[in-house]
């Protein structure tokens, strides 16, 4: 081999040559050029080899070796470009229109045709390349033999040959790459994709046949597993008779194409093409196996398929290509860190190469990431189906542990929540149930609650802006179906009972974990909020997160007390077992002191039942059990009074009401007997509260209703006369006319009463319908029916709502708030809250929360006393 200055040195030699020597050189060079052209050009003829070697020796004798090399390589490049590259690319000219197609698109061409074209093109250019390599080898031998003649020193033949071979390989690669048509990578991708699909189909049939004939059936998780005699799952035995072989026709064909492409300098392009095809095949398999079925785990099935198809193919391909050097055969003598345990790597592969180990890691990561993305995209539906979808949650947990892409879950799920759940069309009850399911599901993925904190924040912020959130939370916690009529499970189980059982299970798991806990400190993930504390100190508390929406447990207890009072006052019996059970559960979480008033309310019901029984037991004569008014008599057995300690109950809504005389007499008699038993205590009746069971007898049927006292009073007035004007009827009952007109619509809707215009425009006439056959289609039916309590929900409330109670309590601060805004012009909510806490210390002191103040100010805005602009309150002008 000559150095870089050899060409300059050869030109200086020309000055020392004689004329005869110059003529010899010129003649030899012309002959060398002609024989080179004859050897390489046209059809090529190796018979010119002897003449070629002779001319090379003559030129080298005069020191013109570099001239020989430069000219030969130049002709070699021109010949390869003309006879090799241009002919090779012409094979693919008919497919130039496929350039604009996506690599994933199905190309509508003859599969056999494109495969034949690729094979023929590669074979043709390989033959041309092999011939040129033989010609290059003739040159190498000529140079080597000349050096051997001129010197006794043995020259390195292998080094000379390797240098020129690599030079030629660089020429081949550069020529092909500079003339590469854009369609060729598409053709390669299509070829490998189709061949691997064929291979996958062939192996999939065998794979499915081996795992499916079990008569008892197998879950999707169990595909690829076979139980051995010891009860262990051994995948190796399942596929030991079906290993891929390097002699397989399909693998050999693919391997030959890869080798030919590598020899042409397309190593990277070929590897990318079949790698892309493998990943596309794996992605399609994951989508096919996973789909929208969230009730079964699919990870084990996917892993078994990876071992059965791609890894076995890659193992056979790498063996065929000669790239199957074991990880134990490294030059340094050290074992590769990628080395797996051979028995756990892949069935049928005892000593995998390092390249195959890398492929396994790539395929598994891609499979985990693909399944993870698929499950994250459907996470909203998965949580809706929870706990039936818990296998999908477990798969997602394993995927995230492998990929570490928890932030992708947080971002995607928050986006889905804002688009699909946190909208005006979704009920607060549905949002709360989805929130609870989200907590339960994500607790599996993230027991410490770090990511749950980020996901739950937009839900909590949205629920804080809804007026019925507290009511829905209490209903969900205490109702028998968790506030959802379609909820599954035991109908008597409230969410509170469920959470209590769940907490016991978590505590038991926590005890077991304490014995297996790694004491090493674990840092918080980057998504963790530094203001929320460390994951090592927190556990997911579902009830605590729900209460956190409200802001404080006092507000929840207050709402529960109001709802409990409403429920107890509307009971027609004294059965309070479920309420007692709920109260005991609440005591566990909120303490006894905060629920003391609720306990007294329940004790009032127990005491009422005892007093009611004692009063009825004192009745010894039938004449004492009734009071006769004309022909009507009401037995004391028909009354069941709820006697409350008003100081411990929420404010009771009591409206003036004139009850029928027989009912008044009955209440008076009951009060008298109560005074005899509970001296010196006396009863003060809330006549507008409670329920009344009525049986209305008409000419053609008997109908039963359970209604509020005001509705019972209205209909009983029609026993005295069949027709009433609205003004006279309102005066008789003792309620305003507008209230009567609203209330009596219940009886009109049932076809009991008809309405007609009165003497003036503001008066109406109501008439009882004795014969209801003509009006049955308007609401009444035939036969005996039982109707529940009807009327306006707000008007039928026995207890003032929490909003009304808050409004009444906050009224004393209204003038102070208006005064502050008069002095300061405008104030933000936080500043107003702090000012009230600082200066309102007299009786009653300001002790409301920020949310309660916001609710009160919203009421003032709706009354047009205040304005709210950009989070700042102003006086209404």
Number of C-alpha atoms within 10 A of each C-alpha: 14 8 7 9 9 15 16 10 12 16 13 10 12 15 9 10 13 10 9 9 13 15 12 15 21 13 14 19 19 13 17 23 17 15 21 23 18 18 21 25 19 11 9 16 15 14 11 16 17 13 13 23 20 16 23 23 22 19 21 19 14 16 18 22 20 20 16 21 16 12 14 20 16 13 17 24 19 17 18 23 18 14 19 22 22 16 15 21 17 11 15 17 12 8 14 14 10 16 15 10 12 10 18 13 8 10 14 7 9 9 13 8 10 17 17 12 13 19 15 14 19 19 15 15 21 18 12 19 20 11 17 21 17 12 21 20 15 17 22 21 16 21 21 19 15 17 17 13 10 9 9 8 9 9 14 10 14 9 11 15 17 12 14 19 16 11 12 19 17 14 21 21 16 15 20 21 14 8 12 14 15 13 18 19 17 20 22 21 20 23 21 21 23 16 19 23 17 13 16 22 13 12 17 16 10 14 21 13 11 16 17 16 10 9 6 7 10 13 12 18 17 19 21 25 20 17 13 11 7 6 8 10 15 15 21 19 15 19 19 12 9 15 16 22 17 18 12 12 10 16 21 17 15 17 19 17 20 22 17 18 19 16 15 22 20 17 15 10 17 21 14 15 21 21 18 17 24 23 17 16 17 23 17 13 17 21 13 10 16 21 14 14 13 23 16 18 23 23 25 16 19 24 17 19 22 20 23 26 22 21 22 21 24 20 24 22 25 18 16 19 15 9 14 19 16 17 21 16 13 12 7 8 9 10 13 14 8 13 17 15 11 13 12 12 18 23 22 22 19 12 19 21 22 22 17 22 20 13 17 19 12 13 22 19 15 16 22 24 20 18 26 26 19 17 23 21 15 17 24 20 14 25 24 16 15 20 15 14 20 20 20 26 27 18 22 26 18 15 25 21 13 14 13 13 14 20 15 13 20 18 13 17 18 20 15 15 19 13 10 12 20 19 13 8 8 11 15 23 19 14 21 20 20 20 23 18 19 20 24 21 23 21 20 15 21 17 17 20 22 24 21 21 19 17 23 20 13 16 20 19 11 16 19 17 12 13 12 14 20 24 19 22 25 23 21 20 24 26 22 21 20 26 21 15 10 9 12 10 10 10 13 12 18 23 23 21 19 14 16 17 12 14 16 11 12 14 12 12 11 14 11 11 11 11 8 9 9 9 7 6 7 10 10 15 14 10 13 18 15 10 6 10 12 17 20 11 7 13 15 21 16 18 16 12 17 18 18 13 19 18 16 13 15 15 18 18 18 18 21 24 22 23 22 22 21 19 15 21 22 18 15 16 13 17 13 16 10 15 18 15 12 19 20 16 17 21 15 10 13 15 12 15 10 15 19 13 17 25 19 15 22 21 16 19 22 16 16 18 18 12 19 18 13 14 18 16 9 12 14 9 8 8 10 12 18 18 18 13 11 7 5 9 14 16 16 18 13 9 16 19 18 22 19 18 11 11 8 15 17 23 17 18 15 15 12 13 17 19 21 15 11 18 17 13 17 20 18 14 16 19 18 14 18 19 13 12 14 11 9 8 11 13 15 8 14 14 16 20 21 21 19 19 18 16 14 14 11 14 10 11 16 13 18 16 18 18 21 21 19 27 22 18 20 21 16 15 17 16 10 8 10 13 18 19 17 22 19 13 20 19 13 16 18 16 17 14 17 11 11 20 15 12 18 20 18 18 18 18 14 18 22 22 23 18 17 10 12 15 9 7 7 10 15 16 18 20 17 21 18 14 14 21 15 10 17 14 12 12 12 17 16 13 10 13 13 12 14 12 18 16 17 12 8 10 12 20 19 24 23 20 20 20 16 13 14 16 19 11 13 16 11 12 15 14 10 14 17 15 13 17 17 12 8 9 12 17 18 14 17 12 11 18 20 12 14 19 15 11 11 15 11 7 6 10 13 18 12 15 15 14 17 17 19 15 18 20 22 16 15 17 17 11 11 12 15 18 19 16 9 6 9 13 19 19 20 12 7
